[in-house]
Amino acid sequence: MTRRRFIASASASAAAGLTLSLPVAVAEGSTTFPDRTIIIQVPYAAGGGSDTITRLVARKMSENISLPVVIENRAGGGGSIASLAVKVARPDGYTILMGHTGTHVFNPVMFPKDMRYDPINDFSFITPMVRFDTALVVPYDHPAKSVKDLIELSRTKPGGLTFGSSGVGDTAHLIGEMFKARARIATVHVPYRGLAPALTDLIAGRLDFIFSSYLSAGPYLESNNLRAIAWAGEARSPKLPDVPTMAEAGTPGVGIETWFGFMAPKETPPEIIDKLNAEFVRAINSEGVKTFVEARAASIFPLTPAVFAARVASDITRVRQIVQEAKIDTTTSVAP
């Protein structure tokens, strides 16, 4: 099944199921928000990096407002299942999406014909939560010890270098294609069902490189199973101070900053969005959350709703330009 068909069918299933189970209305006469459980839909399975950080923020927010803030993991469809679930939910502030660059930037650009939701017009933006960049990583004993080495190796390897990702259209895929275009090298993209198996194959030497967040690759870098040869951010990472940026390594313009953030259904009243923004930002700015995030080479990223919405629109424009420049075919993408 193509990824496109999977997204479309999964989204349809989500819409069918959730239309019949919309949250009940706020109790008649209630004038205080919030006054009951808030549910955050996370488009990933439990235990992943984004899930872990979201749970930390939810726990802190729950402590602050003295009400449950519950996580529901609704993985699948490239994040479209959770996104559609929130799109059709009652716009009362009690059903929130943990959206991310994939659900609201990559999917609309890579699979425009299959989108069952508009990334801008179907949501009320609350605030981003965290942002992070990626490292260009290779097996620890790989012959390429620098970006220059990797480019030179590509000239001699039949068929080009192999690089992995967690699926067609994800961060690792798009940055890999940017690298290919800017360095003018031959590469073969190998999509996986998640970054973990891709990193396993990279460690085993079955791939040449991957662009990965420190959140995912950090343990392997610290145990000398993988080596970071460049950082795809504007400045060097404090976690990898000796690793040059892609620009310093001679390939500027390679990298996409990834973010996770909170969104509500469209038509959620502005006063509720403002209240949610205030409470999420208070939780995000707490010392425990900030320390946890920064230890993983990421940073907290609270914004106002208006600025967040503008950031999403800007990212969509930039990724469209990347796809055009890298000549990525968005009509024949298949699921990994």
KOLGUKOL-335182 format. One record per residue (C-alpha): chain; x, y, z. Coordinates in nm, 2 decimals, m for minus. Layout:
BEGIN
REC;A;X;Y;Z
...
END
This chain:
BEGIN
REC;A;0.00;0.00;0.00
REC;A;0.13;0.35;m0.08
REC;A;0.19;0.58;0.20
REC;A;m0.06;0.82;0.03
REC;A;m0.34;0.56;0.04
REC;A;m0.25;0.46;0.39
REC;A;m0.28;0.83;0.51
REC;A;m0.61;0.87;0.33
REC;A;m0.76;0.55;0.45
REC;A;m0.64;0.60;0.81
REC;A;m0.76;0.95;0.81
REC;A;m1.10;0.84;0.69
REC;A;m1.12;0.58;0.96
REC;A;m1.03;0.83;1.23
REC;A;m1.30;1.07;1.11
REC;A;m1.56;0.80;1.10
REC;A;m1.48;0.68;1.45
REC;A;m1.44;1.02;1.61
REC;A;m1.74;1.18;1.46
REC;A;m1.95;0.95;1.68
REC;A;m1.75;1.01;1.99
REC;A;m1.70;1.38;2.02
REC;A;m1.63;1.51;2.37
REC;A;m1.94;1.61;2.57
REC;A;m2.01;1.97;2.61
REC;A;m1.89;2.17;2.90
REC;A;m2.14;2.14;3.18
REC;A;m2.42;2.40;3.15
REC;A;m2.36;2.70;3.36
REC;A;m1.98;2.65;3.37
REC;A;m1.79;2.97;3.31
REC;A;m1.44;2.86;3.41
REC;A;m1.19;2.71;3.18
REC;A;m1.05;2.46;3.24
REC;A;m1.28;2.27;3.48
REC;A;m1.22;1.91;3.36
REC;A;m0.97;1.67;3.20
REC;A;m0.77;1.80;2.90
REC;A;m0.67;1.53;2.65
REC;A;m0.36;1.56;2.43
REC;A;m0.35;1.35;2.12
REC;A;0.01;1.24;2.04
REC;A;0.06;1.11;1.69
REC;A;0.34;0.87;1.79
REC;A;0.35;0.55;1.99
REC;A;0.43;0.58;2.37
REC;A;0.79;0.59;2.47
REC;A;0.94;0.80;2.19
REC;A;1.12;1.12;2.24
REC;A;0.82;1.35;2.16
REC;A;0.59;1.14;2.37
REC;A;0.83;1.16;2.67
REC;A;0.86;1.54;2.65
REC;A;0.49;1.59;2.60
REC;A;0.42;1.37;2.91
REC;A;0.66;1.58;3.11
REC;A;0.49;1.91;3.00
REC;A;0.14;1.76;3.06
REC;A;0.24;1.64;3.41
REC;A;0.37;1.99;3.50
REC;A;0.06;2.16;3.35
REC;A;m0.16;1.92;3.55
REC;A;0.02;2.02;3.87
REC;A;m0.03;2.39;3.79
REC;A;m0.40;2.38;3.71
REC;A;m0.49;2.09;3.95
REC;A;m0.67;1.90;3.68
REC;A;m0.58;1.59;3.48
REC;A;m0.39;1.64;3.15
REC;A;m0.41;1.30;2.98
REC;A;m0.20;1.17;2.69
REC;A;m0.36;0.96;2.42
REC;A;m0.12;0.80;2.17
REC;A;m0.29;0.78;1.83
REC;A;0.00;0.68;1.60
REC;A;m0.03;0.61;1.23
REC;A;m0.08;0.76;0.89
REC;A;0.22;0.98;0.92
REC;A;0.05;1.17;1.21
REC;A;m0.27;1.22;1.01
REC;A;m0.48;1.00;1.24
REC;A;m0.42;1.22;1.55
REC;A;m0.44;1.54;1.34
REC;A;m0.78;1.44;1.20
REC;A;m0.90;1.33;1.54
REC;A;m0.84;1.68;1.67
REC;A;m0.98;1.85;1.36
REC;A;m1.32;1.70;1.42
REC;A;m1.32;1.73;1.79
REC;A;m1.54;1.98;1.97
REC;A;m1.37;2.32;1.98
REC;A;m1.39;2.37;2.35
REC;A;m1.02;2.35;2.45
REC;A;m1.03;2.00;2.60
REC;A;m0.89;1.81;2.30
REC;A;m0.54;1.92;2.20
REC;A;m0.30;1.80;1.93
REC;A;0.07;1.76;1.99
REC;A;0.14;1.86;1.63
REC;A;0.48;1.87;1.47
REC;A;0.68;1.95;1.16
REC;A;0.57;1.62;1.00
REC;A;0.20;1.66;1.05
REC;A;0.18;2.03;0.96
REC;A;0.47;2.09;0.72
REC;A;0.61;1.77;0.56
REC;A;0.28;1.59;0.50
REC;A;0.10;1.88;0.33
REC;A;0.40;1.93;0.10
REC;A;0.48;1.56;0.03
REC;A;0.12;1.43;0.00
REC;A;m0.10;1.72;m0.09
REC;A;m0.37;1.52;m0.27
REC;A;m0.43;1.29;0.03
REC;A;m0.46;1.55;0.30
REC;A;m0.79;1.52;0.49
REC;A;m0.71;1.84;0.69
REC;A;m0.57;2.18;0.61
REC;A;m0.26;2.24;0.82
REC;A;m0.34;2.61;0.87
REC;A;m0.71;2.66;0.84
REC;A;m0.83;2.36;1.04
REC;A;m0.65;2.44;1.36
REC;A;m0.61;2.70;1.62
REC;A;m0.24;2.73;1.71
REC;A;m0.15;2.75;2.08
REC;A;0.23;2.74;2.12
REC;A;0.53;2.53;2.01
REC;A;0.69;2.32;2.28
REC;A;1.05;2.24;2.17
REC;A;1.27;2.27;1.87
REC;A;1.59;2.09;1.76
REC;A;1.83;2.03;1.48
REC;A;2.00;1.71;1.35
REC;A;2.34;1.57;1.32
REC;A;2.49;1.40;1.02
REC;A;2.60;1.06;1.17
REC;A;2.79;0.77;1.02
REC;A;2.91;0.43;1.17
REC;A;3.19;0.49;1.42
REC;A;3.44;0.30;1.20
REC;A;3.32;0.44;0.87
REC;A;3.60;0.56;0.64
REC;A;3.44;0.90;0.62
REC;A;3.55;1.11;0.92
REC;A;3.43;1.44;0.78
REC;A;3.17;1.58;0.53
REC;A;3.46;1.62;0.28
REC;A;3.55;1.25;0.32
REC;A;3.19;1.15;0.27
REC;A;3.16;1.35;m0.05
REC;A;3.48;1.21;m0.18
REC;A;3.36;0.86;m0.10
REC;A;3.04;0.91;m0.29
REC;A;3.25;0.97;m0.61
REC;A;3.40;0.62;m0.58
REC;A;3.10;0.42;m0.45
REC;A;2.90;0.25;m0.73
REC;A;2.54;0.37;m0.71
REC;A;2.62;0.63;m0.45
REC;A;2.59;0.66;m0.07
REC;A;2.30;0.50;0.11
REC;A;2.12;0.70;0.38
REC;A;1.82;0.61;0.60
REC;A;1.51;0.77;0.74
REC;A;1.20;0.68;0.93
REC;A;0.99;0.71;0.62
REC;A;0.94;0.90;0.30
REC;A;0.90;1.27;0.36
REC;A;1.04;1.28;0.71
REC;A;1.31;1.51;0.84
REC;A;1.60;1.27;0.78
REC;A;1.47;1.21;0.42
REC;A;1.44;1.57;0.33
REC;A;1.77;1.68;0.48
REC;A;1.94;1.39;0.31
REC;A;1.80;1.51;m0.02
REC;A;1.91;1.86;0.06
REC;A;2.26;1.73;0.12
REC;A;2.25;1.54;m0.21
REC;A;2.15;1.85;m0.40
REC;A;2.39;2.09;m0.24
REC;A;2.69;1.85;m0.24
REC;A;2.60;1.72;m0.59
REC;A;2.65;1.36;m0.50
REC;A;2.47;1.04;m0.58
REC;A;2.27;0.88;m0.30
REC;A;2.01;0.61;m0.24
REC;A;1.74;0.68;0.01
REC;A;1.64;0.38;0.23
REC;A;1.31;0.44;0.43
REC;A;1.24;0.24;0.74
REC;A;0.94;0.21;0.97
REC;A;1.09;0.43;1.23
REC;A;1.44;0.58;1.30
REC;A;1.54;0.31;1.55
REC;A;1.58;0.03;1.29
REC;A;1.75;0.27;1.06
REC;A;2.00;0.36;1.33
REC;A;2.05;m0.02;1.40
REC;A;2.14;m0.08;1.03
REC;A;2.37;0.23;1.03
REC;A;2.56;0.09;1.33
REC;A;2.59;m0.24;1.15
REC;A;2.74;m0.06;0.84
REC;A;2.45;m0.13;0.61
REC;A;2.40;0.24;0.56
REC;A;2.65;0.52;0.50
REC;A;2.48;0.80;0.69
REC;A;2.16;0.94;0.86
REC;A;2.06;1.28;0.97
REC;A;1.93;1.22;1.32
REC;A;1.84;1.43;1.62
REC;A;2.06;1.39;1.93
REC;A;1.74;1.27;2.11
REC;A;1.76;0.96;1.89
REC;A;2.13;0.92;1.82
REC;A;2.27;1.05;2.14
REC;A;2.31;0.72;2.33
REC;A;2.49;0.57;2.02
REC;A;2.72;0.87;1.99
REC;A;2.81;0.85;2.36
REC;A;2.88;0.47;2.34
REC;A;3.10;0.52;2.02
REC;A;2.87;0.32;1.80
REC;A;2.81;0.62;1.58
REC;A;3.01;0.93;1.49
REC;A;2.87;1.28;1.43
REC;A;3.06;1.45;1.15
REC;A;2.85;1.76;1.11
REC;A;2.56;1.95;1.28
REC;A;2.27;2.06;1.06
REC;A;2.20;2.38;1.25
REC;A;2.29;2.75;1.23
REC;A;2.53;2.72;1.52
REC;A;2.72;2.43;1.68
REC;A;2.54;2.22;1.93
REC;A;2.65;2.26;2.30
REC;A;2.63;1.88;2.32
REC;A;2.87;1.84;2.03
REC;A;3.09;2.15;2.05
REC;A;3.37;1.99;1.84
REC;A;3.14;1.89;1.56
REC;A;3.13;2.16;1.28
REC;A;2.81;2.29;1.13
REC;A;2.72;2.18;0.78
REC;A;2.81;2.54;0.67
REC;A;3.15;2.51;0.83
REC;A;3.20;2.17;0.66
REC;A;3.14;2.33;0.32
REC;A;2.77;2.26;0.25
REC;A;2.57;2.56;0.37
REC;A;2.19;2.56;0.36
REC;A;2.15;2.19;0.47
REC;A;1.92;2.14;0.76
REC;A;1.56;2.18;0.88
REC;A;1.48;2.28;1.23
REC;A;1.21;2.05;1.37
REC;A;0.95;2.15;1.63
REC;A;0.67;2.00;1.84
REC;A;0.38;2.21;1.95
REC;A;0.02;2.23;2.07
REC;A;m0.29;2.30;1.85
REC;A;m0.67;2.29;1.91
REC;A;m0.96;2.25;1.66
REC;A;m1.05;2.56;1.45
REC;A;m1.32;2.78;1.61
REC;A;m1.18;2.72;1.96
REC;A;m1.27;3.06;2.13
REC;A;m0.97;3.30;2.14
REC;A;m1.00;3.34;2.52
REC;A;m0.96;2.96;2.56
REC;A;m0.66;2.96;2.33
REC;A;m0.50;3.24;2.53
REC;A;m0.56;3.05;2.85
REC;A;m0.41;2.73;2.70
REC;A;m0.11;2.93;2.57
REC;A;m0.05;3.08;2.92
REC;A;m0.06;2.74;3.09
REC;A;0.14;2.55;2.83
REC;A;0.40;2.82;2.83
REC;A;0.42;2.81;3.21
REC;A;0.47;2.44;3.20
REC;A;0.73;2.45;2.92
REC;A;0.93;2.72;3.10
REC;A;0.95;2.52;3.42
REC;A;1.30;2.43;3.53
REC;A;1.25;2.05;3.51
REC;A;1.12;2.06;3.15
REC;A;1.39;2.30;3.04
REC;A;1.67;2.09;3.19
REC;A;1.53;1.77;3.04
REC;A;1.50;1.92;2.69
REC;A;1.85;2.09;2.69
REC;A;2.02;1.77;2.80
REC;A;1.90;1.62;2.47
REC;A;2.04;1.90;2.25
REC;A;1.70;2.06;2.20
REC;A;1.56;2.39;2.33
REC;A;1.22;2.50;2.47
REC;A;1.03;2.71;2.21
REC;A;0.73;2.89;2.35
REC;A;0.56;3.14;2.11
REC;A;0.23;3.33;2.09
REC;A;m0.05;3.17;1.89
REC;A;m0.01;3.42;1.61
REC;A;0.36;3.38;1.58
REC;A;0.33;3.00;1.59
REC;A;0.08;3.01;1.30
REC;A;0.31;3.23;1.10
REC;A;0.60;3.00;1.17
REC;A;0.40;2.70;1.03
REC;A;0.31;2.89;0.71
REC;A;0.67;2.99;0.66
REC;A;0.80;2.64;0.71
REC;A;0.56;2.51;0.45
REC;A;0.69;2.76;0.20
REC;A;1.05;2.67;0.28
REC;A;1.00;2.29;0.25
REC;A;0.82;2.33;m0.08
REC;A;1.13;2.51;m0.21
REC;A;1.35;2.23;m0.07
REC;A;1.14;1.97;m0.24
REC;A;1.16;2.16;m0.57
REC;A;1.53;2.22;m0.55
REC;A;1.61;1.86;m0.46
REC;A;1.37;1.74;m0.73
REC;A;1.18;1.51;m0.49
REC;A;0.90;1.33;m0.67
REC;A;0.59;1.36;m0.45
REC;A;0.37;1.16;m0.69
REC;A;0.52;0.82;m0.65
REC;A;0.62;0.80;m0.28
REC;A;0.55;0.47;m0.12
REC;A;0.54;0.36;0.24
REC;A;0.87;0.21;0.38
END
